[in-house]
Amino acid sequence: MADEYGLQLARASWKDAEKGSTPWELKATKRTHADGQPGNFKIYRKYHEKLQSEGGRYGFAVYRIRGRGCQVLDTTTVAASRLPTVRWHGGGDHRDTQQAKISISDVF
C-alpha cells in the first residue's frame, strides 16, 4: 500500500505511514478465514481518535493466501473521519484501549 498510495513509512503507535503531513494507518485482512468466516479490520479507539484529530486516513487491503505468499485482492483508502459507525468494545486491552471490528463490505 505504501507504494500504491505514495506513502512514507513512519512507525508510531497510532500510525504506520505519512503522505506529506497526513498520517495514515494501514490495515489488512484475509478475505476468508480458515473457518469460513469473512475477515474484518480491527481498529483501536485511542489510535483512531488521534488519527481522526490529525486529519488522517486509513488504507485498507484485502488479501488471500496464494502458495507461500499472499495475493492482494483489493485496496481502498478512507478518511478516518468517514469510517462507518463502529461499536467499541473490550478486546484491545493489550493496547490499553477499546477496539472495534469493521467488516470488509463496510469499506469496499
C-alpha positions in Angstrom: 0.0 0.0 0.0 2.9 2.4 0.7 4.0 2.2 -2.9 0.4 2.3 -4.3 -0.5 5.4 -2.4 2.9 7.1 -2.4 3.4 6.8 1.4 6.5 7.1 3.5 6.6 4.5 6.3 6.6 6.2 9.8 6.2 3.8 12.6 4.3 5.1 15.7 1.7 3.5 17.9 -1.1 5.3 16.1 0.1 5.5 12.5 2.0 3.4 10.0 2.8 5.9 7.4 2.6 9.5 6.2 1.9 11.3 2.9 3.1 14.9 3.3 1.7 15.9 6.7 -1.2 13.4 6.6 -0.8 10.4 8.9 -2.0 7.0 7.6 -2.9 3.8 9.4 -2.7 0.7 7.2 -5.0 -2.3 7.8 -5.2 -5.7 6.1 -7.4 -8.7 6.5 -7.7 -12.1 4.9 -10.8 -12.3 2.7 -12.0 -15.5 4.3 -10.5 -17.2 7.4 -9.8 -20.9 7.5 -13.1 -21.5 9.4 -15.0 -19.9 6.6 -15.8 -16.6 8.4 -15.2 -13.4 6.5 -12.2 -11.2 7.5 -12.6 -7.9 9.3 -10.4 -4.9 10.1 -9.6 -4.2 13.8 -9.2 -0.6 14.8 -8.3 0.8 18.3 -10.2 3.7 19.8 -7.3 5.7 21.2 -5.3 5.4 17.9 -8.4 6.1 15.8 -9.2 9.3 17.8 -5.6 10.5 17.3 -5.7 9.7 13.6 -9.0 11.4 13.2 -7.9 14.6 15.1 -4.8 14.8 12.9 -6.9 14.6 9.7 -5.5 11.1 8.9 -6.5 8.3 6.6 -6.8 4.5 6.6 -5.5 2.3 3.9 -7.4 -1.0 3.7 -6.3 -4.1 1.9 -8.0 -7.5 1.4 -5.8 -10.5 0.6 -5.9 -14.2 0.2 -3.2 -16.8 0.7 -1.6 -17.9 -2.5 1.1 -20.6 -2.3 3.7 -19.5 0.3 2.7 -15.8 0.0 -0.4 -13.7 -0.4 -2.2 -12.0 -3.2 -3.7 -8.6 -2.6 -7.2 -8.6 -4.0 -8.2 -5.0 -3.4 -7.2 -1.8 -1.6 -9.0 1.4 -0.8 -8.5 4.4 1.3 -10.9 6.2 3.7 -10.5 9.4 5.7 -10.6 8.5 9.4 -13.5 10.9 9.9 -15.5 8.9 7.3 -15.4 5.4 8.7 -18.7 3.7 9.2 -20.2 3.9 12.6 -18.4 1.4 14.9 -19.3 -0.3 18.2 -16.4 0.0 20.6 -15.9 -2.9 23.0 -13.2 -4.6 25.1 -10.6 -6.7 23.5 -8.0 -4.0 23.0 -6.6 -4.4 26.5 -3.2 -5.2 25.1 -3.2 -1.7 23.7 -4.8 -0.1 26.7 -7.9 0.9 24.7 -11.1 -0.4 23.2 -11.4 -2.0 19.8 -13.9 -2.2 17.0 -14.2 -4.5 14.0 -15.1 -3.3 10.6 -16.4 -5.7 8.0 -14.9 -5.8 4.5 -18.2 -4.8 3.0 -18.3 -1.6 5.1 -15.3 -0.1 3.5 -15.4 -1.7 0.0 
